[in-house]
């Protein structure tokens, strides 16, 4: 996944809260129809995963 404002992704002036990054990850997995995944992240990637987990509660 090419995270918001990283690599070749869009660089919007909004949407840089961790909750939004978690939602982006959720949208990405849904778009690929992924239901069983192993997520590994370092630094911001790990924070994105935790933000996703918080939204699933």
C-alpha positions in Angstrom: 0.0 0.0 0.0 1.3 3.4 -0.9 0.3 5.5 2.1 -1.3 9.0 1.8 1.4 11.6 1.0 4.1 8.9 0.5 5.7 7.6 -2.7 3.4 8.1 -5.7 0.1 8.6 -3.7 -2.0 11.7 -3.6 -0.8 14.5 -1.3 -3.9 16.1 0.0 -3.8 19.0 2.5 -6.1 17.1 4.8 -6.6 13.6 6.2 -3.3 13.2 8.1 -4.7 12.0 11.4 -3.8 8.5 12.4 -7.5 7.5 12.3 -7.6 8.5 8.6 -4.6 6.4 7.9 -6.2 3.5 9.6 -9.3 4.0 7.5 -7.2 4.2 4.3 -5.7 0.8 5.3 -9.2 -0.6 5.8 -10.4 0.8 2.5 -7.3 -0.8 0.8 -8.0 -4.2 2.2 -11.7 -4.1 1.3 -10.8 -3.0 -2.2 -8.7 -6.1 -2.6 -11.3 -8.3 -0.8 -8.8 -9.3 1.9 -10.3 -10.8 5.0 -7.4 -12.8 6.6 -4.2 -10.8 6.7 -1.0 -10.5 8.6 -0.1 -6.9 9.0 3.5 -5.9 9.8 4.5 -2.3 10.2 7.4 -0.2 11.5 7.0 3.3 12.9 4.2 5.0 11.0 3.1 1.7 9.6 2.7 0.2 13.0 0.7 3.3 14.1 -1.5 2.9 11.1 -2.2 -0.7 12.0 -3.1 0.2 15.6 -5.4 3.0 14.3 -7.2 0.3 12.2 -7.5 -2.0 15.1 -9.0 0.8 17.2 -11.7 1.3 14.5 -12.6 -2.3 14.4 -13.6 -2.4 18.1 
